[in-house]
Amino acid sequence: MSDEVQPFGPSAPLKSFQAWGVKADRRVEKAYYDRDLNAADAIVALHESGVQVTRIQRALSMGMFGIGSRRKLVPTRWSITAVDSTVSERMLDEIKHLPTIDDYRVHAFQYIDNRYIVMLMPEKWCYESIEAWYPGTAWNEGGDYPAMMGDHEGYQGRTTYACIGGCYYACRLAIAEHLMKERRQSSALVLREIHPGYILPVGVWNVRESVRAALSRSPQRFDNLNSALEFGLSKLSIPRRAWMQSSHMLKESFFQRRISSYLGV
């Protein structure tokens, strides 16, 4: 087992191999033959045209995008995060100019012993994702308590790599897609509990698709943060105090006074 290599099942000698009738996606093929199109623009254009994120990631990994001789093979782990990060950043550039939502929304979802809460709040864009790995899971094998880790960004984004890795960017992409579809902006808080039934991390695609699934469901709506948080935490096992201690956004929302409070706004 390794955090760098995917797990492989039983293997056997290959006696023969045949391949035929392979069809290329013309949208990907067009980007491949355009040697004056930089990789970032190719990634964004393909996503906008409806090409699956996983297909774009594979093509980038194979060095199919970029300008002329500057094209290079990209390790799979990097290509996945590069696509998630590039597409979400471009979308957020537009989202930040849209009006905010007008209520607090809580989306819940469970899959392969992972529990997700996605909270959208009527504020300018900021984002935080926190993971809680229970004892007996891959990143907390010998612990006695859930190991909590997360990262956040403000309206201006971030310039350093998130400490929780690719899951941060996969989750951000799912949220950006949802806000673009709704033509609104909001702040977003994602809380994820990983329970022992999740015996093996299957990849950041799990987070992206789970958050997409959560946001595709009708949310519970509230008129204040406290009510929204209470409802969201009722779907999780870890107590409120632990989330509050781990969350930059929650600390700021509950304990940091704003100028508007002095103006009576």
C-alpha positions in Angstrom: 0.0 0.0 0.0 1.3 3.5 -0.9 0.0 7.0 -1.1 1.8 7.4 -4.4 0.7 4.3 -6.3 -2.8 3.0 -6.9 -3.5 -0.5 -5.4 -3.4 -3.4 -7.9 -5.2 -6.7 -7.7 -4.0 -10.1 -8.8 -1.8 -10.2 -11.9 -0.9 -12.8 -14.6 1.2 -13.0 -17.7 -0.3 -11.4 -20.8 -0.4 -13.9 -23.7 -2.0 -11.7 -26.4 -3.4 -8.2 -26.9 -5.5 -6.6 -29.6 -6.9 -3.1 -30.0 -9.1 -1.8 -32.8 -11.9 0.6 -33.6 -10.6 3.3 -31.2 -12.6 6.6 -31.6 -11.2 9.9 -30.5 -13.3 12.7 -29.1 -13.1 15.4 -31.8 -13.1 18.1 -29.2 -10.0 16.7 -27.5 -8.5 16.0 -30.9 -8.9 19.6 -32.0 -7.1 20.8 -28.8 -4.3 18.3 -29.4 -3.7 19.6 -33.0 -3.8 23.2 -32.0 -0.2 23.8 -31.1 -0.7 27.5 -30.4 -3.3 26.9 -27.7 -1.8 26.9 -24.2 -2.8 24.1 -21.8 -4.9 26.2 -19.4 -7.0 27.5 -22.2 -7.4 24.0 -23.7 -8.5 22.6 -20.3 -11.1 25.4 -19.8 -12.4 25.2 -23.4 -12.9 21.4 -23.2 -14.7 21.7 -19.8 -17.0 24.3 -21.2 -17.8 22.1 -24.2 -18.9 19.3 -22.0 -15.9 17.0 -22.0 -15.7 15.0 -18.8 -13.2 16.2 -16.3 -11.6 12.7 -16.0 -11.0 12.6 -19.8 -9.4 16.1 -19.7 -7.1 14.9 -16.9 -6.0 11.8 -18.8 -5.2 13.8 -21.9 -3.2 16.4 -19.9 -1.3 13.5 -18.2 -0.3 12.2 -21.7 1.1 15.6 -22.7 -1.6 16.3 -25.3 -2.1 20.0 -24.5 0.2 23.0 -24.6 2.2 25.1 -27.0 4.5 23.4 -29.5 7.5 21.6 -28.1 6.7 22.8 -24.6 4.3 19.9 -24.1 5.2 17.4 -21.4 3.9 14.3 -19.7 2.3 15.2 -16.4 2.2 12.7 -13.5 -1.4 11.6 -13.0 -1.7 13.0 -9.5 -0.6 16.4 -10.7 -2.8 16.4 -13.9 -5.9 15.7 -11.8 -5.3 18.6 -9.5 -4.2 20.9 -12.3 -7.5 20.4 -14.2 -9.6 20.8 -11.0 -7.7 23.9 -10.0 -7.5 25.6 -13.4 -11.2 25.2 -14.3 -12.5 26.3 -10.9 -10.2 29.4 -10.8 -11.5 30.5 -14.2 -15.1 29.9 -13.1 -14.6 31.8 -9.9 -13.3 34.8 -11.8 -16.8 35.2 -13.2 -18.7 34.0 -10.1 -17.2 36.7 -8.0 -19.0 39.3 -10.0 -22.4 37.7 -9.5 -25.0 38.5 -6.8 -24.9 36.4 -3.6 -27.6 33.9 -2.7 -30.1 35.2 -0.1 -30.3 32.4 2.4 -28.2 29.7 4.2 -28.3 26.3 2.4 -27.2 22.9 3.7 -26.7 20.0 1.4 -26.0 16.5 2.8 -24.8 13.3 1.2 -23.3 9.9 2.2 -21.3 7.5 0.1 -19.0 4.5 1.0 -19.0 5.5 4.7 -18.1 9.1 3.9 -20.5 11.8 5.2 -20.6 15.2 3.6 -22.1 18.5 4.6 -21.9 21.4 2.1 -23.0 24.8 3.5 -23.6 27.7 1.2 -23.9 31.1 2.8 -25.1 34.5 1.6 -21.7 36.2 1.5 -18.9 37.0 -1.0 -16.8 34.1 -2.1 -14.7 32.3 0.5 -14.2 28.6 0.9 -13.1 26.0 3.4 -12.9 22.2 3.3 -12.3 20.1 6.4 -11.8 16.4 6.6 -12.1 14.2 9.8 -10.5 10.8 9.5 -11.7 8.4 12.1 -9.4 5.9 13.8 -8.9 2.8 11.7 -8.9 4.7 8.4 -6.0 5.1 6.0 -4.7 8.4 7.3 -5.4 7.6 11.0 -4.7 3.9 11.5 -3.4 4.1 15.0 -5.2 7.1 16.4 -7.6 7.3 19.3 -9.6 10.3 18.0 -10.6 11.6 14.6 -7.7 13.3 12.9 -9.1 16.7 11.5 -7.4 18.7 8.8 -8.4 21.4 6.4 -7.6 24.5 4.5 -9.4 27.7 3.3 -9.2 30.6 1.0 -10.6 34.1 1.1 -12.1 36.2 -1.7 -8.6 36.7 -3.3 -8.0 32.9 -3.5 -4.8 31.3 -2.4 -1.2 31.1 -3.7 0.0 28.0 -1.8 -0.9 24.3 -2.2 -3.7 23.2 0.1 -2.5 20.9 2.9 -5.3 18.4 2.3 -4.1 18.0 -1.3 -6.2 17.4 -4.4 -9.5 16.8 -2.5 -9.5 20.6 -1.8 -9.5 21.5 -5.5 -11.9 18.7 -6.6 -14.4 19.9 -4.0 -13.9 23.5 -5.1 -14.6 22.6 -8.7 -17.9 20.9 -7.8 -19.0 24.0 -5.9 -17.9 26.4 -8.7 -19.9 24.4 -11.2 -23.0 24.6 -9.0 -22.7 28.4 -8.5 -22.1 29.0 -12.2 -25.2 27.0 -13.1 -27.3 29.1 -10.6 -25.5 32.4 -11.6 -24.9 33.3 -8.0 -22.0 33.5 -5.6 -21.7 32.4 -2.0 -19.2 31.4 0.7 -18.9 27.6 1.0 -18.0 25.3 3.9 -17.5 21.6 3.3 -17.3 19.2 6.3 -16.4 15.6 5.6 -16.3 12.6 8.0 -14.4 9.5 6.8 -15.5 6.5 8.9 -13.8 3.1 9.2 -16.0 1.5 6.5 -13.9 3.5 4.0 -11.2 0.9 4.0 -9.1 2.4 1.1 -8.9 5.9 -0.4 -10.2 5.6 -4.0 -9.1 8.9 -5.3 -10.1 12.6 -5.3 -12.8 11.8 -7.9 -14.8 10.4 -5.0 -14.9 13.8 -3.3 -15.7 15.7 -6.6 -18.6 13.4 -7.5 -19.9 13.2 -3.9 -20.0 17.0 -3.6 -21.6 17.2 -7.0 -24.2 14.7 -5.9 -24.8 16.6 -2.6 -25.4 19.9 -4.5 -27.7 18.2 -7.0 -30.1 17.5 -4.1 -32.6 20.1 -2.8 -31.0 21.8 0.2 -32.5 22.6 3.6 -32.8 26.5 3.8 -32.3 28.7 6.9 -32.3 32.4 7.6 -29.3 32.3 10.0 -26.0 30.5 10.3 -26.6 29.0 13.7 -29.7 27.1 12.6 -28.0 26.0 9.4 -25.0 24.7 11.3 -27.1 22.9 13.9 -28.9 21.1 11.1 -25.8 20.2 9.2 -24.0 18.9 12.3 -27.0 16.7 13.1 -26.0 14.7 10.0 -22.4 14.2 11.3 -21.0 12.5 14.4 -18.2 14.8 15.5 -19.5 17.5 18.0 -19.8 21.2 17.2 -16.9 22.2 19.4 -14.4 20.2 17.4 -15.5 21.6 14.1 -15.4 25.1 15.5 -11.9 24.6 16.7 -10.8 23.3 13.3 -12.6 25.8 11.1 -11.3 29.2 10.2 -14.6 30.3 8.6 -16.7 29.3 11.6 -14.4 31.1 14.1 -14.5 34.2 11.9 -18.3 34.1 11.5 -19.1 33.6 15.2 -16.3 35.5 16.9 -15.1 38.2 14.5 -17.2 41.4 14.5 -17.6 43.2 11.2 -17.8 46.9 10.3 -21.4 46.4 9.2 -22.3 45.5 12.8 -21.3 49.0 13.9 -23.2 50.6 11.1 -26.4 48.7 11.9 -26.4 47.0 8.5 
